[in-house]
Structures are given as structure tokens and as C-alpha cells.
Amino acid sequence: MQNQLVNCARRSAWLLLLVFALSGSLAAQSDETSRSWNRPVKPFRIIGNIYYVGATEVSAFLITSPQGHILLDSGFAETVPQIRENLKQLGFKLEDVRLLINGHAHYDHAGGLAELKALTGAKLAASEADAAQLAVGGRGDFQWGDTLAFAPVKADRILHDGDTVEVGGVWLVAHLTPGHTKGNTTWTMEVKDGGKTYNVVFIGSTSAPGYKLVNNAKYPKIVADYQRTFRVLESLPCDVFLGPHGSMFGLLDKMAKLEQGAAANPFIDPQGYRQFVEESKKSFYEQLKAQQATKAK
């Protein structure tokens, strides 16, 4: 019960921070929340060939292979130097990244993709709806308009639900989980570690921070899309739970446990995944119900 209360408090705090950061800044580092999200953390191996190379709160994941690497998310534009240094600390080269993929087209996860593409020469793969947002640098967003713009970047490959990407025999599957953005994508893969195979879920964002859910002319399907997303997330097998924000999956707590020599890898957390999806779904329906009640008055 105590753990549930702590997790609920963590989710609530994260949602409040997200609303503040997304609604209050024209540049990624112009407010204290964004700066705090971009504080450096020591890069490390999560499990198998998956490494954390992002900042405190905005995630970036390196998935390695002998023939080159995949990088999931860029953080802010200001996160790129950290990512480059993090790869160097781990003994990898940024220039060996062959493929860039993205969870969703917001400035705190896609803001550095244009620079990373230029630095690496890697191909970029993205869902159809989010590729359109990436191409215009986040402008015209259904919720944020032009206020959270970033450097435009063109996708080299358009992904559809269930498509796979591959580098050096390492495969990831793209699952469309729209709502947070119209092309929000959850990624899954299998990883081998210690003689066992684990299902990894890089969950897409599930929150609706300040979103209009009732009669949204700019996104008429928003409620149906969120409902579909929760069905998809509930159906995915998950052993290792990761996501675009560190606080979503307990990054700092789990890092500390790893550093302290935990007997079991704390990132193997199927219960945490199920709990996160359940709490996210509950929060969404509470938000929807409140807006429906307001409209009915």
C-alpha cells in the first residue's frame, strides 16, 4: 500500500511538472523545470544491449549491435552534447549510430533529432502522423500550436502499426499508441541477459496534460485514440519497463539500486509496468469525466 501511495504521488508530481514545462517555455532551457529535466546522469547498461544515455528526466536509449546502433529519442536540443559524451563514456561512438527512432514529436524528446541526424548520418524512422510533426519542427501541434517548436527533421522511413526496424540483427517493433501525440509510438523488443530472454517495453507517453478531450475540433478522435492506446498497452507482455521520462519508470531509484549491487536487476519490473498503465488509464478517465461533467452544466 505504501509503495502504491509513493508511486501515485510520483505520477501526480510528474504530470504537474509536464503541464508546467510544456505550457511555459518557448525554448527548452528557458525555465527551471526544463533545466532540471536535462541534468546529466551517469550513463549505464540497463540490461543486455540496452543502455541509458539520456538526462535525469528526458530519456535516451542506445540499443547496440556489432553492425551499428539504434538511438531512441534525443531529449532536448540541449541534451545532444550529453548523449554524445555518454556514448563516449560507455566506449561507443556516436558516429556508429545507424538508426534514429522516436517515441513522440515533442520538443523534449525530438528536439535534438535534426542535430543527431546530421552528426551521425543515421536514418530516421517515425510514425506517419509524427513524421509530419517532425518535418515542421513541432509547429501546428493540436495542443501547443507553435509554442514548442524545434529544428525540423525529415523521416527517411514512415512507420505503421506493427512495423519493425532492424540494425545488425537487433529488432524493435513499433506499436502506435496515439493520444499524447497523434503518432505517439510505443516500442518493444526482446533482450537476452544472463541466459534469459526478456520482453522490453519503451512505453509511449500516456498523459493528456491540459488537453481538451471533449469536442476537440483539432483532434476529433482523441478519446478513441487514447482508449485504443490503453488496450494496446494492456496487451503487451512486459518484463523491462522503460519510457520517455525517467520518473515514469523510476529511473533514479533503480539506478541507485544497481549501483548498490542489487541481487536482481531493478529494471525487470513487470508489476511497475502494469501499475503505471492502470494509473494512467484511471487518470485519463477522471480527466475525461470531469470535462464531460463541465460541458453538461
C-alpha positions, 0 to 999 in steps of 0.5 A, spaced: 500 500 500 505 504 501 509 503 495 502 504 491 501 511 495 509 513 493 508 511 486 501 515 485 504 521 488 510 520 483 505 520 477 501 526 480 508 530 481 510 528 474 504 530 470 504 537 474 511 538 472 509 536 464 503 541 464 508 546 467 514 545 462 510 544 456 505 550 457 511 555 459 517 555 455 518 557 448 525 554 448 527 548 452 532 551 457 528 557 458 525 555 465 527 551 471 523 545 470 526 544 463 533 545 466 532 540 471 529 535 466 536 535 462 541 534 468 546 529 466 546 522 469 551 517 469 550 513 463 549 505 464 547 498 461 540 497 463 540 490 461 543 486 455 544 491 449 540 496 452 543 502 455 541 509 458 544 515 455 539 520 456 538 526 462 535 525 469 528 526 466 528 526 458 530 519 456 535 516 451 536 509 449 542 506 445 540 499 443 547 496 440 549 491 435 556 489 432 553 492 425 551 499 428 546 502 433 539 504 434 538 511 438 531 512 441 529 519 442 534 525 443 531 529 449 532 536 448 536 540 443 540 541 449 541 534 451 545 532 444 552 534 447 550 529 453 548 523 449 554 524 445 559 524 451 555 518 454 556 514 448 563 516 449 563 514 456 560 507 455 566 506 449 561 507 443 561 512 438 556 516 436 558 516 429 556 508 429 549 510 430 545 507 424 538 508 426 534 514 429 527 512 432 522 516 436 517 515 441 513 522 440 514 529 436 515 533 442 520 538 443 523 534 449 524 528 446 525 530 438 528 536 439 535 534 438 533 529 432 535 534 426 542 535 430 543 527 431 541 526 424 546 530 421 552 528 426 551 521 425 548 520 418 543 515 421 536 514 418 530 516 421 524 512 422 517 515 425 510 514 425 506 517 419 502 522 423 509 524 427 513 524 421 509 530 419 510 533 426 517 532 425 518 535 418 515 542 421 519 542 427 513 541 432 509 547 429 501 546 428 501 541 434 493 540 436 495 542 443 501 547 443 500 550 436 507 553 435 509 554 442 514 548 442 517 548 436 524 545 434 529 544 428 525 540 423 527 533 421 525 529 415 523 521 416 527 517 411 522 511 413 514 512 415 512 507 420 505 503 421 502 499 426 506 493 427 512 495 423 519 493 425 526 496 424 532 492 424 540 494 425 545 488 425 540 483 427 537 487 433 529 488 432 524 493 435 517 493 433 513 499 433 506 499 436 502 506 435 499 508 441 496 515 439 493 520 444 499 524 447 501 525 440 497 523 434 503 518 432 505 517 439 509 510 438 510 505 443 516 500 442 518 493 444 523 488 443 526 482 446 533 482 450 537 476 452 541 477 459 544 472 463 541 466 459 534 469 459 530 472 454 526 478 456 520 482 453 522 490 453 517 495 453 519 503 451 512 505 453 509 511 449 507 517 453 500 516 456 498 523 459 493 528 456 496 534 460 491 540 459 488 537 453 481 538 451 478 531 450 471 533 449 469 536 442 476 537 440 475 540 433 483 539 432 483 532 434 476 529 433 478 522 435 482 523 441 478 519 446 478 513 441 485 514 440 487 514 447 482 508 449 485 504 443 492 506 446 490 503 453 488 496 450 494 496 446 498 497 452 494 492 456 496 487 451 503 487 451 507 482 455 512 486 459 518 484 463 523 491 462 519 497 463 522 503 460 519 510 457 520 517 455 521 520 462 525 517 467 520 518 473 515 514 469 519 508 470 523 510 476 529 511 473 533 514 479 531 509 484 533 503 480 539 506 478 541 507 485 539 500 486 544 497 481 549 501 483 548 498 490 549 491 487 542 489 487 541 481 487 536 482 481 536 487 476 531 493 478 529 494 471 525 487 470 519 490 473 513 487 470 508 489 476 511 497 475 509 496 468 502 494 469 501 499 475 503 505 471 498 503 465 492 502 470 494 509 473 494 512 467 488 509 464 484 511 471 487 518 470 485 519 463 478 517 465 477 522 471 480 527 466 475 525 461 469 525 466 470 531 469 470 535 462 464 531 460 461 533 467 463 541 465 460 541 458 453 538 461 452 544 466 
